[in-house]
Amino acid sequence: MTAQETVERAAIALKVFPLPSAVLFPHTVIPLHIFEPRYRALVKDALATDRVLALGQLEPGWEGNYEGRPPLQPLMCAGVIVWDEQVEDGRYNILLQGVSRVRMVEELAPGTLYRQVRGQVLVDPHYTGPEEEQLRQAVFELAGRVPPSFAESLLPVAARAGGGMLADVVASALVPEPGRRQELLGELDVRRRLEAVLEDVSDLLSQLQPVRPSGPLN
């Protein structure tokens, strides 16, 4: 069974980890340290079953009510736990591989410590257009203005990715602010998502100077 098929099966009762500080994109990996009891229970149950959970964002106004059940934003990203370790006091370290956008259809009645939703899995349509090459070229230009260690991890992925995947991997690597990341996650039109990420990369380029060579010049 593919990761996509696993997420589609899990979508009837999708375990949700609301994490205001982090937004996951498909085709990317995020490390998480799980320490709250309800989310330790979530990860324990996920590891015992399909290893699927979704990272979600809360609707504005949740501040001060995180311990309750403040409304979830409807668009989230479901992923598969690809690595895990349990540490002291029952806490977990995990790596979550993003698989697919999911639109929440309804939140299920409380039956566990954590929250679950019924979701609709959203798959990007195939798209090719000039925005792909424009974004790719912007990333290549950016590579000359950031430390080599950072560029080396992004360039191979950007070179072979296309369509919605290209927008997602670049956004994941270069857009830090959770609110903006959620906006890009929620952009379902692939062309507009590519254009939006290109705007972010262009803004970043305008703020950076080329990295000066550190070794001798021949």
Disulfide bonds with the S-S distance in Angstrom:
none
